[in-house]
Amino acid sequence: MKIPYYQLAAFTDKQFAGNPSAICPLEEFLDEALMQKIARENNPAETTFIVKRDGYYDARWFTDNKELDLSGHGTLSSAFVVFTALEPALDRVKFQTKSGILEVYREGDHLALDLPARPAVRAEMPYELVLALGKLPRHVYRYATRDYMLIYDDEDQIKDLDPDFEELLNVQTHGVICTAPGKEVDFVSRYFMPVTGKDEDPVAGSAHCTLAPYWQKELGKTVMSSKQLSKRGGNLMVEVLGDRVKLMGKVVSYMEGTITI
């Protein structure tokens, strides 16, 4: 069996930055265990498998060790593959996913992605999270049981965070978003998620579904600029549209090839 393979980076306009992603177009989804093995072997943060249907694509996302319910950068990168390699005549594509229908379209030299908003509510900070981060935030929020979001006072505090990831694994959560006002952008963030096998997400589109509603209320703006302060770094524009969040970013191609199984 031969499977087309594309490796890209989303939310950046340069190589060796942004969030790396592997895209594998299929005729039909493979056995789930096999897709998990392929994702583990590929080794970017996530591998997206897409299957063309009548007027849309089915999409599933896998990290090294689990299937995800949402991946913003995986969806954006999948759209880039559709627009540049699979169906270059298109300027808009829909993906059927575990988070519903996600639509990506060209907007100038950016790609725009429409995702469901995931607003967080005030919460208590678990003691294990205090131990893991070693730096108390100004406020603590949580989206459902998925993510904590910690609000800090300034960008430097976010840059200086040095979590104890072994301790962070003791926190009952998918991930921890840390955010503060930015110096040159509206807000900055980092996203820690060791439960997935990757300590820190380079640029998390899904986390911005929680970040954007919060900063809209704080800043009184619906369109905002954002920077994720991981080692690779990434830049986004976000727009809050009621119960939806639009993410805008660029995608850079790195490699094309074939997987042989």
C-alpha positions as CSV (number, residue, x, y, z in Angstrom):
1,M,0.0,0.0,0.0
2,K,1.3,3.5,-0.9
3,I,-0.1,6.6,0.8
4,P,0.7,10.2,-0.3
5,Y,2.4,12.1,2.4
6,Y,2.7,15.9,2.9
7,Q,4.5,17.7,5.7
8,L,3.8,21.3,6.3
9,A,3.9,24.0,9.0
10,A,0.9,26.1,9.8
11,F,0.6,29.6,11.2
12,T,3.9,30.8,9.8
13,D,5.4,32.2,6.7
14,K,8.8,30.7,7.1
15,Q,10.5,27.3,7.3
16,F,11.3,25.7,10.7
17,A,8.6,27.7,12.5
18,G,4.9,27.4,13.1
19,N,3.2,24.0,13.9
20,P,4.3,21.0,11.8
21,S,1.7,18.7,10.5
22,A,1.6,15.6,8.3
23,I,-1.3,15.1,5.9
24,C,-2.2,11.7,4.4
25,P,-5.0,11.7,1.8
26,L,-6.7,8.3,1.7
27,E,-9.4,6.6,-0.4
28,E,-11.0,5.3,2.8
29,F,-9.9,5.4,6.4
30,L,-7.6,2.7,7.5
31,D,-7.9,0.6,10.7
32,E,-7.6,3.0,13.7
33,A,-4.7,1.1,15.2
34,L,-2.8,1.4,11.9
35,M,-3.5,5.1,11.6
36,Q,-2.2,5.6,15.1
37,K,1.0,3.7,14.2
38,I,1.5,5.9,11.1
39,A,1.0,9.0,13.2
40,R,3.6,7.8,15.7
41,E,6.1,7.0,12.9
42,N,5.6,10.3,11.2
43,N,6.3,12.2,14.4
44,P,5.1,15.7,13.7
45,A,2.8,17.0,16.4
46,E,-0.2,15.5,14.6
47,T,-1.1,13.5,11.5
48,T,-4.3,14.3,9.7
49,F,-6.0,11.6,7.5
50,I,-8.5,13.0,4.9
51,V,-10.9,11.1,2.7
52,K,-12.6,12.9,-0.2
53,R,-16.4,12.6,-0.3
54,D,-19.1,14.2,-2.4
55,G,-18.5,18.0,-1.9
56,Y,-16.4,17.7,1.3
57,Y,-13.6,15.7,3.0
58,D,-13.7,13.5,6.1
59,A,-10.8,14.3,8.5
60,R,-9.3,12.6,11.5
61,W,-6.4,13.8,13.6
62,F,-3.9,11.6,15.5
63,T,-1.0,12.6,17.8
64,D,1.7,10.1,18.9
65,N,-0.6,8.4,21.3
66,K,-4.3,9.4,20.8
67,E,-6.9,10.7,18.4
68,L,-8.0,14.3,18.9
69,D,-11.4,15.9,18.7
70,L,-10.1,19.1,17.2
71,S,-6.9,20.3,15.5
72,G,-6.8,23.8,14.0
73,H,-3.4,23.6,12.4
74,G,-4.1,20.1,11.1
75,T,-7.3,21.4,9.4
76,L,-5.5,24.5,8.0
77,S,-2.7,22.3,6.6
78,S,-5.2,19.9,5.1
79,A,-6.9,22.7,3.3
80,F,-3.5,23.9,1.9
81,V,-2.9,20.3,0.5
82,V,-6.4,20.4,-1.1
83,F,-5.9,23.9,-2.6
84,T,-2.3,23.2,-3.9
85,A,-2.2,19.5,-4.7
86,L,-5.6,17.8,-4.8
87,E,-8.1,20.4,-6.1
88,P,-6.3,23.6,-7.0
89,A,-9.5,25.1,-8.6
90,L,-11.1,25.3,-5.2
91,D,-10.9,28.3,-3.0
92,R,-13.1,26.9,-0.2
93,V,-13.3,23.4,1.3
94,K,-15.3,21.7,4.1
95,F,-14.1,19.0,6.5
96,Q,-16.5,16.6,8.4
97,T,-14.9,16.0,11.8
98,K,-15.6,15.0,15.4
99,S,-16.1,18.7,16.0
100,G,-18.6,19.1,13.2
101,I,-18.2,20.7,9.8
102,L,-15.1,22.9,9.6
103,E,-14.7,25.2,6.6
104,V,-11.4,26.7,5.3
105,Y,-11.2,29.3,2.6
106,R,-8.7,31.6,1.0
107,E,-8.6,35.1,2.3
108,G,-5.9,37.0,0.4
109,D,-2.5,35.3,1.1
110,H,-3.9,33.7,4.3
111,L,-6.1,30.8,4.9
112,A,-9.1,31.3,7.1
113,L,-10.6,28.6,9.3
114,D,-14.0,28.7,11.1
115,L,-14.1,26.8,14.4
116,P,-16.5,26.5,17.3
117,A,-15.8,28.9,20.2
118,R,-14.8,27.2,23.5
119,P,-15.3,29.9,26.1
120,A,-14.0,29.1,29.6
121,V,-15.4,29.9,33.0
122,R,-13.7,30.9,36.3
123,A,-12.2,28.0,38.1
124,E,-10.0,27.0,41.1
125,M,-6.4,26.2,40.4
126,P,-5.5,22.6,41.4
127,Y,-2.5,22.3,43.8
128,E,-0.8,20.0,41.3
129,L,-0.9,22.8,38.7
130,V,0.7,25.2,41.2
131,L,3.5,22.7,41.7
132,A,3.9,22.1,37.9
133,L,4.1,25.8,36.9
134,G,5.6,27.4,40.0
135,K,4.2,30.8,39.1
136,L,0.7,31.8,40.2
137,P,-1.5,33.5,37.6
138,R,-3.8,36.4,38.1
139,H,-6.9,34.4,37.2
140,V,-7.8,30.8,36.4
141,Y,-10.4,29.6,33.9
142,R,-11.4,26.3,32.5
143,Y,-13.1,25.1,29.3
144,A,-15.3,22.0,30.3
145,T,-12.9,19.3,31.5
146,R,-10.5,19.8,28.6
147,D,-8.2,22.8,29.3
148,Y,-7.2,25.1,32.0
149,M,-6.5,28.7,31.0
150,L,-4.2,30.8,33.2
151,I,-4.1,34.6,32.9
152,Y,-0.8,36.3,33.6
153,D,0.0,40.0,33.7
154,D,2.6,40.4,31.0
155,E,4.4,38.7,28.0
156,D,7.6,38.1,29.9
157,Q,5.9,35.9,32.5
158,I,4.7,33.7,29.6
159,K,8.1,33.5,28.0
160,D,9.7,32.6,31.4
161,L,7.4,29.7,32.2
162,D,9.4,26.5,32.7
163,P,6.9,23.8,33.7
164,D,7.6,20.5,35.5
165,F,6.0,18.3,32.9
166,E,6.1,15.2,35.1
167,E,4.1,17.1,37.7
168,L,1.8,18.5,35.0
169,L,0.8,14.9,34.1
170,N,-0.8,14.7,37.5
171,V,-3.3,17.4,36.6
172,Q,-6.6,16.1,35.4
173,T,-6.7,18.0,32.1
174,H,-6.0,17.7,28.4
175,G,-3.9,20.9,28.4
176,V,-3.0,24.1,30.1
177,I,-3.2,27.4,28.2
178,C,-1.1,30.3,29.6
179,T,-1.7,33.8,28.3
180,A,-1.1,37.5,28.8
181,P,-1.3,40.8,26.9
182,G,1.3,41.1,24.2
183,K,3.8,43.9,23.6
184,E,3.5,43.9,19.8
185,V,0.3,41.8,19.4
186,D,-3.0,41.8,21.3
187,F,-2.2,38.7,23.3
188,V,0.4,36.0,23.6
189,S,0.1,32.4,24.8
190,R,1.8,29.0,25.3
191,Y,0.0,25.7,25.4
192,F,1.3,22.8,27.5
193,M,-0.2,19.3,26.9
194,P,2.2,16.4,28.0
195,V,-0.8,14.0,28.1
196,T,-0.6,13.9,24.3
197,G,3.1,12.9,24.3
198,K,4.2,16.4,23.3
199,D,5.1,18.7,26.2
200,E,4.3,21.9,24.4
201,D,2.1,22.6,21.3
202,P,4.1,24.9,18.9
203,V,1.0,26.8,17.8
204,A,-2.5,25.6,19.0
205,G,-5.4,26.6,16.8
206,S,-7.8,24.8,19.2
207,A,-6.5,26.7,22.2
208,H,-7.4,30.0,20.4
209,C,-11.1,28.9,20.4
210,T,-10.8,29.5,24.2
211,L,-8.3,32.4,24.1
212,A,-10.3,34.5,21.5
213,P,-13.6,34.8,23.5
214,Y,-11.7,35.7,26.7
215,W,-9.6,38.4,25.0
216,Q,-12.5,39.8,23.1
217,K,-14.2,40.6,26.4
218,E,-11.0,42.0,28.0
219,L,-9.9,44.1,25.0
220,G,-13.3,45.0,23.6
221,K,-12.1,43.9,20.1
222,T,-13.5,41.2,17.8
223,V,-10.4,41.0,15.5
224,M,-7.1,40.5,17.3
225,S,-3.5,39.6,16.6
226,S,-1.9,36.7,18.5
227,K,1.5,35.1,18.9
228,Q,2.3,31.8,20.4
229,L,5.7,31.9,22.3
230,S,6.8,28.3,21.8
231,K,10.4,27.6,20.6
232,R,9.1,27.4,17.0
233,G,6.7,30.4,17.4
234,G,3.7,31.2,15.3
235,N,1.4,34.1,14.4
236,L,-2.4,34.2,14.0
237,M,-5.2,36.7,13.4
238,V,-8.4,35.7,15.2
239,E,-11.9,37.0,14.9
240,V,-14.9,36.2,17.2
241,L,-18.1,35.6,15.3
242,G,-20.7,34.9,18.0
243,D,-20.3,31.2,18.9
244,R,-17.6,30.7,16.2
245,V,-14.0,31.8,16.0
246,K,-12.2,32.5,12.7
247,L,-8.5,31.8,12.7
248,M,-6.3,33.3,9.9
249,G,-2.8,32.2,9.1
250,K,-0.3,31.1,6.5
251,V,1.0,27.6,5.7
252,V,4.4,26.6,4.4
253,S,5.2,23.4,2.6
254,Y,8.2,21.4,3.8
255,M,8.1,17.9,2.3
256,E,6.2,15.6,-0.1
257,G,6.6,11.9,-0.4
258,T,5.0,8.4,-0.2
259,I,4.4,6.1,2.8
260,T,4.9,2.4,1.9
261,I,3.1,-0.1,4.1
